Amino acid sequence: MHINPYLFILPCTPGQIVWNYKDHTQHELDLNYSTRLAQLINNPNLFDINNIIDTELLDAQILTTSKIDCPAWGWDELSKIYHIGTQNIPCEHTPQNIQEWSRQYLEHCTEVLATSPAAPVRADHSPRDLIALPALAALNNDSFRNALMQRKTCRSFTGAAISLQDVGTLLYLTLGYLRERDSACDPSIAEGLSARRSSPSGGGLNACNGFLLVQHVDGLAPGVYAYHPAEHALSFVDQLPSEPLGNLLAGQHFINNLPLGLFITARLDRLWWKYQHSRAYRMAFVEAGHLSQTFQLVATALGMNTWLTGAFADDQVEALLKTSGSAEQPLFFVGCGASDGQAMCQEMRDLLQVAQP
């Protein structure tokens, strides 16, 4: 007898939950079942076909008659649980043709739309608090090919100020709800889900938001700002932290003079509303990736270099953005500014020069 390797156990007084994260099944065990499972984990050979608890654990696939081989995994168990647990979409029946898919998807959307969605952006502001952003700037480089060719991750910035117009252009083309697309809205799109960005979004939910970290922008005081895509405006969130930016971003102090950064967050409750399975969690990261690339290409077309990272302490960033304890979570950071174009900071280049024979 063997223990199913795709299990984790959650303490849940007065018992415990045994979760099979591969098959998306869970079982609540009382003290007797929990005690017996602990004995069998210690020694599977204690299995007794005449013990009703043992046979029920076997029927629940907590125990298995043959050993289940697991693929080699180079990271820790948490990443393994996440990867395997979100591999497949739970589906009782896979549509066999386009008509069947259409009916099934329409039924799902009708059921979802019968409930109220989470607001796409935070509602803790009033219109008078919004800081209007200027119209789009003329891009210095109109060629999409050139923007792709020239995009470069740099770690050496001059700290020169960015114009407010460039900031408005960056935000509108990355996160803004494009007014130019209003007339082309498909009539089949449900009310409240018609807003379109330049990047795709899972389910048209626009679950990702943006928070600006402003250090040096002409016409805008340093601080942290929330971007409101429907209004194409900013609202002030908080002062900049007293510590250098590098302390917030895992000690990467070469970025301390970065004039502008963008924290991309995800409103997980927007995703929960439409997609109630864990695979949807992946879509938050996919959307953040789309937005990050768009931000970088627009910044490149505006004549700036970019830098990006996922290395930061979530609790510190949540406190800065005032999202602690909420369903809005930071996923990624991308910044831009004038740069000397170096991929590495001067300090790293000095070390590499000394290390050369």
C-alpha positions, 0 to 999 in steps of 0.5 A, a space after each residue: 500500500 502507498 500514500 498518494 504523493 499529490 496530497 497536502 493536509 490543512 489543519 481545520 479544527 476540529 479535524 483536518 482537510 486532506 487535499 488531492 491537488 492533482 485531482 482537485 478533491 478534498 476530504 475532511 477527516 475527524 480525529 479517528 481518521 486523522 490518527 489512522 492516516 498518520 499511522 499509515 503514513 508512518 507505515 503503509 504496511 499497517 493497512 488492514 482490509 478489514 478496517 473500514 477507515 483504511 478501506 475508505 481512505 483507499 476509496 478516496 485515493 488517499 491511499 493507493 494500491 500501486 506506487 504513483 511515480 512523480 516527475 522530477 521537480 527541481 523547486 520546492 513543494 509549493 511551486 510543485 503544488 501550484 504547477 500541478 494544481 493549476 494544470 487542468 481546468 476542471 470540466 465535467 464535459 468537453 464540448 465536442 463541436 462549436 455549437 456545443 461550446 457556444 451553448 456551454 460558454 453562454 450558460 457559464 457567462 449568463 450564470 456569472 453575470 447574474 452576480 455582481 462583479 468586483 469593481 475594476 479599480 479601487 473606489 476609495 477616491 472621489 472625482 475631485 481627487 483625480 489628477 488628469 493626465 495630458 494627451 498622447 505624446 508624439 512617439 519619437 519612433 513610429 516603427 514597431 519593428 524598431 521598438 522591438 529591436 531597440 528594447 533593452 533591459 538596462 541597469 544604469 539610469 541617469 535620473 533625468 526627469 520624465 515629462 508628464 506627457 510621456 507618463 500619460 502616453 505610457 499609461 494610456 497605451 499600456 493600461 488605459 481603456 482605449 477610447 479609440 476602440 469604443 466605436 468598434 465594440 462587439 455587440 456580443 460583449 456583456 455590459 461592463 466588460 467592453 473596455 479594451 486595452 492594447 494588451 489582451 486580458 483573460 475574459 476581458 476582465 482587465 483584472 490587472 491595475 497599475 500603481 506609479 512610483 514617481 521619483 522624478 517626473 516634471 509637473 508631478 510631485 514624488 509619491 505613489 499614485 494609482 492609475 484609473 484607466 477609465 478616467 485616464 487619471 491618477 490619484 495620490 496614494 502615499 509618499 515615497 518610502 524614506 528608504 532607497 528604492 533598492 530596499 523595496 526591490 530586493 536590494 537592487 540599489 542600481 535602480 535607486 535613481 529610476 525616475 518612474 516605476 510601475 507596479 502591476 497588480 492583479 485584482 484576484 477577485 475579478 478573476 474569482 468572479 468569472 473563473 472559479 478554478 485555480 488555473 485562472 491564477 495563471 492568467 493574472 501572471 500572463 496578463 501582467 506579462 502582456 502589460 509589462 511588454 507593452 509598457 517597455 515597447 512604448 517607453 522604448 518608442 519614447 526614447 527611454 530604456 527600461 528595467 523590470 523585476 519580480 523580486 520584491 517583498 510582497 508585504 512591503 509593497 502591499 503596505 506601500 500601495 495600501 492593498 494589504 489584506 485585500 484581493 489586490 496583489 502586486 505581481 511585477 514591477 517595470 520602470 523606465 527613464 533616460 539611461 546610458 544603455 548599459 545592461 549592468 551598473 557601473 559597480 558590477 562592471 568594475 567588479 567584472 573588470 577586476 576579475 578578468 585575468 
